[in-house]
Every structure is written in structure tokens, then in C-alpha cells.
Amino acid sequence: MSDKIKLTDERRKRIKILKKIIVFAIFSAVILPSVFCIILMVKLSETRRQMTDLEERLISQEELLLIMAQEAEAEAILEVVETSIFHTARLEESGRRRTTPVSEVSEQNIERRIYLTFDDGPSINTGRILDILKEYDVKATFFVVGKTDERSFDLYRRIVNEGHTLGMHSYSHRYQEIYQSVEAFSDDLSRLQELLYEVTGVWCRYYRFPGGSSNTVSRIDMQDLINYLREKDITYFDWNIGSGDAATGYVSAQRIINNCMTGLRDKTNGIILMHDTAEKSSTVSALPRIIEGILALENTALLPISDDTFAVQHITN
């Protein structure tokens, strides 16, 4: 009897051991691989994050190097310009400087035409801009918006009376309104065109789309608006040199100068985009150096937009 009891106990022990082995085998076959997979996924995620951080740092370094290279290039151009200005001043002292302004160089000698354009005015800075242009005896183009206060009326008139080109930049400058339909665009443009005619006697025929013709805000095909302008005998102008002053936040005068001087280097017809708003004081500060730099370039004319101006357009058709 006792022997049977012993055998039964041994069987129970073996069965328990066998159960433990089976449980361990199941755990090893199912649970452990899952745990390993989770660990590997965590490691992989961490590795990807580290790689992304590394790529971002590399991109930032490349962008920084590019900016540094562009600024160095602009500084080199400015150095040449300033040297030219210095020699011009020395010639003036000796009475041998040419008396004809660069903007009046004979047509046959002009190899480069540069146009200063100012969007969004008039503003509290418009008078300062006009004073600087008058000091250097150069003309520019103002793409204005609709304002009905007397100070703005005086500035519209002053732009025209001092020989600058008066262009249109929409009445309201509200993208969601003017780009809602051709009819909305037409109403806005007509309102501005008629206002400027009443104030200045000029029937404006030059236009700059808010955001440019390549803007991505318009709800309608920009080609429809371009066709509408053509029907009205209105020429639109974009730009091929950005001053950088459209950026949100503060942009230094030196950065604006660098952007302009670097941008015009390879242009035979360069239209510079700048802004005339209350917040753009650094644009006003940069303007004298930009003008001096352009005037110092050989066979270069600084001109207002006219019927003879090559129309830089982002959308050509």
C-alpha cells in the first residue's frame, strides 16, 4: 500500500514538473518573443529619433553655411560698390565726375535696368521714402492700397507730382475678399482705380497682385484674373529680387541691403520688392545704401516702371 502511495506522489511530482516545463515552453515560445519585439521597437524608435535629430542638425548647419556664404558674397559686392562710390567722390572733388545722373544714361549705354517698387502704402514711412528718393534724384514705383484720409491723399499726389509711378495693389488688400471671384476682384480694383483718379488725375494701368500672381491663397484660377487685367489694358508686375522685408518680425537693414545687392547681381532687368508700411522702418534705413549701391554700378539705370518696362511675371502665358 505504501509503495502505491509513493508511486502516486512521484507521478504527481512528475506531472507538476511537466506542467512547469510546458508553461515555461509556452512562455518561451510566445511571451519572450513579444517582449523582445517590444524592446526592439523601442530601440528602433529611439534610433529613428536620433537619426532625425542628426538630420535636422545637419540641415541647420547646411542652411547656416548657405546663409553665411550668401552674406559673404553680398558683402563682397558691397565692398566693390563702396569702393566705386569712394572713387566717384574723388572724381567729383577734382571736377571730373560726370554730371548726368545714372537714371538718365543714354539708352544705348544702358545694360542693366533696376526698378525700386514699394507695396502696401501709403504709410507714415512714405514721406521718408520720398525724401530719400528726392535726395538721390531717382524715381521709383509705388503699388498702393486704398486709403481715404487726407494725409494719404497728399501722399498719393506727392508720388505723382515728384515723377514716380503710381500703381495699384488692391483697395482692401484682404485676400479672402478680392480672390473670392473675378467679380469681387473687379469691384476691388475699380474702387481703387477710381479713387486714385479722383485724387491725382492719373488713371492707373499697372497692378501688383497681393501675394504676387503666384500666390496660393486665391480661390479662383489666377489666369482668369490675368485675363481680366489684359481686357482692361492693365499690366501686372511681380518681382525677381526680394528684399526680404516681407518676413514677419524684425529684419535688419543690413540683411535687406544684402538681399537686394545679391539679388540684382545677375539681373539685366531687376524689379526689387520692398514694403511701405509703418512696421518697415528698417527698409527705410536700408534704402540709401541700396540706392548708392545701384547708382555705383556701371551702365545701370534706376527707373520707375513705365510702358517700356519688361514685365517680370511669375505666371506667363
Secondary structure as the mmCIF struct_conf table of DSSP 4:
data_model
#
loop_
_struct_conf.conf_type_id
_struct_conf.id
_struct_conf.beg_label_comp_id
_struct_conf.beg_label_asym_id
_struct_conf.beg_label_seq_id
_struct_conf.end_label_comp_id
_struct_conf.end_label_asym_id
_struct_conf.end_label_seq_id
HELX_RH_AL_P HELX_RH_AL_P1 SER A 2 ILE A 26
HELX_RH_PI_P HELX_RH_PI_P1 PHE A 27 ILE A 31
HELX_RH_AL_P HELX_RH_AL_P2 LEU A 32 GLU A 93
TURN_TY1_P TURN_TY1_P1 SER A 94 GLY A 95
BEND BEND1 ARG A 97 ARG A 97
BEND BEND2 THR A 100 THR A 100
HELX_RH_3T_P HELX_RH_3T_P1 VAL A 102 GLU A 104
HELX_RH_3T_P HELX_RH_3T_P2 GLU A 107 ASN A 109
STRN STRN1 ARG A 112 ASP A 119
BEND BEND3 ASP A 120 ASP A 120
BEND BEND4 SER A 123 SER A 123
TURN_TY1_P TURN_TY1_P2 ILE A 124 ASN A 125
HELX_RH_AL_P HELX_RH_AL_P3 THR A 126 TYR A 136
TURN_TY1_P TURN_TY1_P3 ASP A 137 ASP A 137
STRN STRN2 THR A 141 VAL A 144
BEND BEND5 ASP A 149 ASP A 149
HELX_RH_AL_P HELX_RH_AL_P4 GLU A 150 ASN A 161
TURN_TY1_P TURN_TY1_P4 GLU A 162 GLY A 163
HELX_LH_PP_P HELX_LH_PP_P1 HIS A 164 HIS A 164
STRN STRN3 THR A 165 MET A 168
BEND BEND6 TYR A 171 SER A 172
HELX_RH_AL_P HELX_RH_AL_P5 TYR A 175 ILE A 178
TURN_TY1_P TURN_TY1_P5 TYR A 179 TYR A 179
BEND BEND7 GLN A 180 GLN A 180
HELX_RH_AL_P HELX_RH_AL_P6 VAL A 182 THR A 200
BEND BEND8 GLY A 201 GLY A 201
STRN STRN4 TYR A 206 TYR A 207
TURN_TY1_P TURN_TY1_P6 PRO A 210 GLY A 211
TURN_TY1_P TURN_TY1_P7 SER A 213 SER A 214
BEND BEND9 THR A 216 THR A 216
BEND BEND10 ARG A 219 ILE A 220
HELX_RH_AL_P HELX_RH_AL_P7 MET A 222 GLU A 231
TURN_TY1_P TURN_TY1_P8 LYS A 232 ASP A 233
STRN STRN5 THR A 235 TYR A 236
BEND BEND11 ASN A 240 ASN A 240
STRN STRN6 ILE A 241 GLY A 242
BEND BEND12 GLY A 244 GLY A 244
TURN_TY1_P TURN_TY1_P9 ASP A 245 ALA A 246
BEND BEND13 ALA A 247 GLY A 249
HELX_RH_AL_P HELX_RH_AL_P8 ALA A 253 GLY A 263
TURN_TY1_P TURN_TY1_P10 LEU A 264 ASP A 266
BEND BEND14 THR A 268 THR A 268
STRN STRN7 ASN A 269 HIS A 275
BEND BEND15 THR A 277 THR A 277
TURN_TY1_P TURN_TY1_P11 ALA A 278 GLU A 279
HELX_RH_AL_P HELX_RH_AL_P9 SER A 281 LEU A 295
TURN_TY1_P TURN_TY1_P12 ALA A 296 ALA A 296
BEND BEND16 LEU A 297 LEU A 297
TURN_TY1_P TURN_TY1_P13 GLU A 298 ASN A 299
STRN STRN8 THR A 300 LEU A 303
TURN_TY1_P TURN_TY1_P14 ASP A 307 ASP A 308
BEND BEND17 THR A 309 THR A 309
BEND BEND18 HIS A 314 ILE A 315
#
